[in-house]
C-alpha cells in the first residue's frame, strides 16, 4: 500500500471520527434540552389537566368537567381583569417606547455635556430592586391621588421599564452608521426626522425585544397592581387570582384555570415575537 493511500485512509478515518463525535454531541444536547423542556412544560400540563376537573374529580384524581371554568367566571370578573391587564400593559409599553427610543438615540448619536454620567445613572437604576422603591413610590403616588385606577400603576411600570429600554436602544443605535443619519440631516429631516423615518424602521428587533420583555414582566407582576390599583373594577388578572387564592374555600381547579388563562397571553406574545426577540437580544454579538 502506497504512502498516499495510507494518508487518505487516515484522513477518512479522522473525518469519520469527527462526524461521529459531532453527532454524539448533538444527540447528548438534544437529550438534555428534551429533559429541560419536560421539566419546564410539566407544570403547564398539570394546569391544563387540573383545570378540566371539578373539585370532587380533582380530589379523586380522575374525570373531566368544565365546572372549574364556570366557577372561575362566577367568582371573579375574569374578562374585565384580562382587559385591565391589557390596558395597563399597552399604555405602559407605549410610554416606555416613547421615552426609550429618543433617549437611546440621543445617548448613542448626540454629544452633550455629562452624557456619559447621565447614561450611567439611568443604567444604574436597572440595578435597584423593586422592593426597595415600592413603598416610597406608593407614598408619592398616594400624595398625587393616583392610586384609584390605572394611572398610578402605569406610571410606576413606565418608570421601572424605561432604564432598560434606554440602555437597549442606546446599544442598538451605536451600531447604526453615522453616515445614514448625516444623509438624513442633509436631506432636511433633522435629528427627529432621521430618528422616526430612518432609524425606527430598522430598529424593529430592538423595539420587539423591549415590548416582549416588558409585556411579560408587567403582565405577570402582582405587587404593583395590588398596591397601586385600589379600584376593584380595574384590577389586573394577577390581583384577581391572588384574591381567589386568598379566599376561605379555594377551588384548586378554578385556580388552575385562572392561572392558565393568565399565562396564555404572555406565552402567545413570546411565541409570536420570538424571532425578533432572539435577534434583538443577540444584536450586540451580531454587530
C-alpha positions as CSV (number, residue, x, y, z in Angstrom):
1,X,0.0,0.0,0.0
2,X,1.4,3.4,-1.0
3,X,2.1,6.3,1.3
4,X,-0.7,8.4,-0.3
5,X,-3.2,5.6,0.1
6,X,-2.4,5.4,3.8
7,X,-2.7,9.1,4.3
8,X,-6.1,9.2,2.5
9,X,-7.3,6.3,4.7
10,X,-6.1,8.0,7.9
11,X,-7.8,11.3,6.8
12,X,-11.1,9.5,6.1
13,X,-10.9,7.8,9.5
14,X,-10.3,11.1,11.2
15,X,-13.2,12.8,9.4
16,X,-15.5,9.9,10.3
17,X,-14.5,10.2,13.9
18,X,-15.2,13.9,14.0
19,X,-18.6,13.3,12.3
20,X,-19.4,10.6,14.9
21,X,-18.3,12.9,17.8
22,X,-20.4,15.7,16.4
23,X,-23.4,13.5,16.1
24,X,-22.9,12.2,19.6
25,X,-22.6,15.8,20.9
26,X,-25.8,16.8,19.1
27,X,-27.6,13.7,20.5
28,X,-26.5,14.5,24.0
29,X,-27.5,18.1,23.6
30,X,-30.9,17.0,22.3
31,X,-31.5,14.7,25.3
32,X,-30.5,17.5,27.7
33,X,-32.8,20.0,26.0
34,X,-35.6,17.5,25.9
35,X,-35.2,17.0,29.6
36,X,-35.3,20.7,30.3
37,X,-38.4,21.1,28.1
38,X,-40.2,18.3,30.0
39,X,-39.3,20.0,33.3
40,X,-40.4,23.4,32.1
41,X,-43.7,22.2,30.4
42,X,-44.8,19.8,33.1
43,X,-46.3,22.4,35.4
44,X,-48.2,23.8,32.4
45,X,-49.6,20.4,31.6
46,X,-50.7,20.0,35.2
47,X,-52.5,23.3,35.0
48,X,-54.4,22.1,31.9
49,X,-55.3,18.8,33.3
50,X,-56.4,20.1,36.7
51,X,-58.4,23.0,35.2
52,X,-60.6,20.4,33.4
53,X,-61.8,18.8,36.6
54,X,-64.4,19.6,39.2
55,X,-63.4,19.8,42.9
56,X,-64.5,16.2,43.5
57,X,-62.8,14.9,40.4
58,X,-59.6,16.7,41.4
59,X,-59.7,15.0,44.8
60,X,-60.5,11.7,43.2
61,X,-57.7,12.1,40.7
62,X,-59.8,11.3,37.5
63,X,-62.7,12.7,35.5
64,X,-63.4,15.6,33.1
65,X,-65.5,18.7,33.6
66,X,-65.8,22.3,32.6
67,X,-67.2,23.3,36.1
68,X,-63.9,24.9,37.2
69,X,-64.1,27.4,34.4
70,X,-67.7,28.2,35.3
71,X,-66.6,28.6,39.0
72,X,-63.8,30.9,37.9
73,X,-66.1,33.2,35.9
74,X,-68.7,33.3,38.6
75,X,-66.2,34.1,41.4
76,X,-64.1,36.9,39.8
77,X,-64.7,39.1,36.7
78,X,-62.2,37.3,34.5
79,X,-62.9,39.2,31.3
80,X,-62.7,42.6,32.9
81,X,-59.5,41.7,34.6
82,X,-57.9,40.5,31.4
83,X,-59.0,43.7,29.7
84,X,-57.5,45.7,32.6
85,X,-54.2,43.9,32.3
86,X,-54.1,44.5,28.6
87,X,-54.8,48.2,29.0
88,X,-52.1,48.5,31.7
89,X,-49.5,46.7,29.6
90,X,-50.3,48.6,26.4
91,X,-50.2,52.1,27.9
92,X,-47.1,51.3,30.0
93,X,-45.2,49.9,27.0
94,X,-46.2,52.9,24.8
95,X,-44.8,55.2,27.4
96,X,-41.6,53.1,27.7
97,X,-41.0,53.2,24.0
98,X,-41.9,56.9,23.7
99,X,-39.2,57.7,26.2
100,X,-36.7,55.0,25.5
101,X,-36.4,55.4,21.7
102,X,-35.4,59.1,21.6
103,X,-33.4,58.9,24.8
104,X,-31.4,55.9,23.5
105,X,-30.9,57.7,20.2
106,X,-29.6,60.8,22.0
107,X,-27.2,58.9,24.1
108,X,-25.9,56.9,21.1
109,X,-25.6,59.6,18.5
110,X,-25.7,63.1,20.1
111,X,-22.8,64.5,22.1
112,X,-23.7,66.7,25.0
113,X,-22.2,67.6,28.3
114,X,-22.2,64.9,31.1
115,X,-24.0,62.5,28.7
116,X,-21.9,59.6,30.0
117,X,-22.7,60.4,33.6
118,X,-26.4,60.7,32.9
119,X,-26.4,57.5,31.0
120,X,-24.6,55.7,33.8
121,X,-27.1,57.0,36.3
122,X,-30.0,55.7,34.1
123,X,-28.4,52.3,33.7
124,X,-27.7,52.1,37.4
125,X,-31.4,52.4,38.0
126,X,-31.8,48.9,36.5
127,X,-29.9,47.5,39.5
128,X,-32.3,48.9,42.1
129,X,-34.8,46.1,43.2
130,X,-38.5,46.8,43.0
131,X,-39.0,46.1,46.7
132,X,-36.5,48.8,47.7
133,X,-38.5,51.6,46.0
134,X,-42.0,50.2,46.2
135,X,-43.1,52.0,49.4
136,X,-41.6,55.4,48.5
137,X,-43.3,55.2,45.2
138,X,-46.6,54.3,46.9
139,X,-46.3,57.3,49.2
140,X,-45.6,59.6,46.2
141,X,-48.4,58.2,44.1
142,X,-50.8,58.4,47.0
143,X,-50.0,62.0,47.6
144,X,-50.8,62.7,43.9
145,X,-54.1,60.9,44.3
146,X,-53.4,58.4,41.5
147,X,-54.0,55.1,43.3
148,X,-57.6,54.7,42.3
149,X,-57.2,53.5,38.8
150,X,-54.7,52.6,36.1
151,X,-52.7,55.9,36.2
152,X,-50.5,55.1,39.2
153,X,-49.7,51.6,38.1
154,X,-48.9,52.7,34.6
155,X,-46.5,55.4,35.8
156,X,-44.7,53.0,38.1
157,X,-44.4,50.4,35.3
158,X,-43.1,53.0,32.9
159,X,-40.6,54.3,35.4
160,X,-39.3,50.8,36.1
161,X,-39.1,49.8,32.4
162,X,-37.6,53.0,30.9
163,X,-34.0,52.4,32.1
164,X,-33.8,49.1,30.4
165,X,-35.3,50.4,27.2
166,X,-32.8,53.4,27.1
167,X,-29.9,51.0,27.6
168,X,-31.1,48.6,24.9
169,X,-31.9,51.3,22.4
170,X,-28.6,53.1,23.0
171,X,-26.7,49.9,22.5
172,X,-28.6,49.2,19.3
173,X,-28.2,52.7,17.8
174,X,-24.5,52.8,18.4
175,X,-24.2,50.1,15.7
176,X,-26.2,52.3,13.2
177,X,-23.7,54.1,10.7
178,X,-23.4,57.8,11.4
179,X,-23.4,58.3,7.6
180,X,-27.1,57.3,7.5
181,X,-28.1,59.9,10.0
182,X,-25.9,62.6,8.3
183,X,-27.5,61.8,5.0
184,X,-31.0,62.3,6.5
185,X,-29.9,65.6,8.0
186,X,-28.5,66.8,4.7
187,X,-31.9,65.9,3.1
188,X,-33.6,68.2,5.6
189,X,-35.0,65.6,8.0
190,X,-33.2,66.9,11.1
191,X,-32.4,64.6,14.0
192,X,-36.1,64.0,14.9
193,X,-37.0,63.1,11.3
194,X,-33.9,60.9,10.9
195,X,-34.9,59.1,14.1
196,X,-38.6,58.4,13.1
197,X,-38.1,57.9,9.4
198,X,-34.7,56.3,9.1
199,X,-33.7,54.7,12.4
200,X,-37.0,53.4,13.8
201,X,-37.8,51.2,10.7
202,X,-34.5,49.3,11.1
203,X,-34.9,49.1,14.9
204,X,-37.8,46.7,14.8
205,X,-35.8,43.9,16.6
206,X,-34.9,46.2,19.5
207,X,-38.5,47.5,19.7
208,X,-39.9,44.0,19.7
209,X,-37.4,42.9,22.4
210,X,-38.4,45.8,24.7
211,X,-42.1,45.2,24.0
212,X,-42.0,41.4,24.7
213,X,-39.8,41.6,27.8
214,X,-41.8,44.5,29.3
215,X,-45.1,42.8,28.4
216,X,-44.2,39.6,30.2
217,X,-42.9,41.5,33.3
218,X,-45.9,43.8,33.6
219,X,-48.5,41.1,32.8
220,X,-47.1,38.7,35.4
221,X,-46.5,41.3,38.1
222,X,-48.6,41.3,41.3
223,X,-47.1,43.8,43.7
224,X,-47.7,47.0,41.7
225,X,-51.2,46.1,40.7
226,X,-52.1,45.1,44.3
227,X,-50.8,48.3,45.8
228,X,-51.5,51.0,43.2
229,X,-54.9,49.9,41.8
230,X,-57.4,50.1,44.7
231,X,-60.4,50.2,42.4
232,X,-61.6,46.5,42.3
233,X,-63.3,47.1,38.9
234,X,-59.9,47.9,37.3
235,X,-57.6,45.4,39.0
236,X,-55.5,43.1,36.7
237,X,-55.8,39.4,36.4
238,X,-52.9,38.6,38.7
239,X,-54.6,40.5,41.5
240,X,-57.8,38.7,40.8
241,X,-56.1,35.3,41.1
242,X,-54.5,36.4,44.4
243,X,-57.9,37.3,45.7
244,X,-59.2,34.0,44.5
245,X,-56.4,32.1,46.2
246,X,-56.8,34.0,49.5
247,X,-60.5,33.0,49.8
248,X,-61.8,30.9,52.6
249,X,-62.6,28.0,50.3
250,X,-60.1,27.9,47.4
251,X,-61.0,25.7,44.5
252,X,-57.8,24.3,43.1
253,X,-59.2,23.5,39.7
254,X,-60.7,27.1,39.4
255,X,-57.3,28.5,40.4
256,X,-55.5,26.3,37.8
257,X,-58.0,27.6,35.2
258,X,-57.3,31.2,36.2
259,X,-53.5,30.6,36.2
260,X,-53.7,29.0,32.7
261,X,-55.8,32.0,31.4
262,X,-53.2,34.4,32.9
263,X,-50.2,32.6,31.5
264,X,-51.5,32.2,27.9
265,X,-51.2,35.9,26.7
266,X,-47.6,36.1,27.8
267,X,-46.8,32.8,26.1
268,X,-48.6,33.9,22.9
269,X,-46.8,37.2,22.7
270,X,-43.4,35.4,23.2
271,X,-44.1,32.9,20.5
272,X,-45.3,35.5,18.0
273,X,-42.3,37.8,18.5
274,X,-39.7,35.1,19.3
275,X,-37.8,35.6,16.1
276,X,-37.4,39.4,16.7
277,X,-36.7,38.8,20.4
278,X,-33.8,36.5,19.7
279,X,-32.4,38.8,17.1
280,X,-32.8,41.8,19.4
281,X,-31.0,40.0,22.3
282,X,-28.1,38.9,20.2
283,X,-27.7,42.1,18.2
284,X,-24.6,43.0,20.2
285,X,-23.0,39.7,19.2
286,X,-24.0,40.1,15.5
287,X,-22.6,43.6,15.4
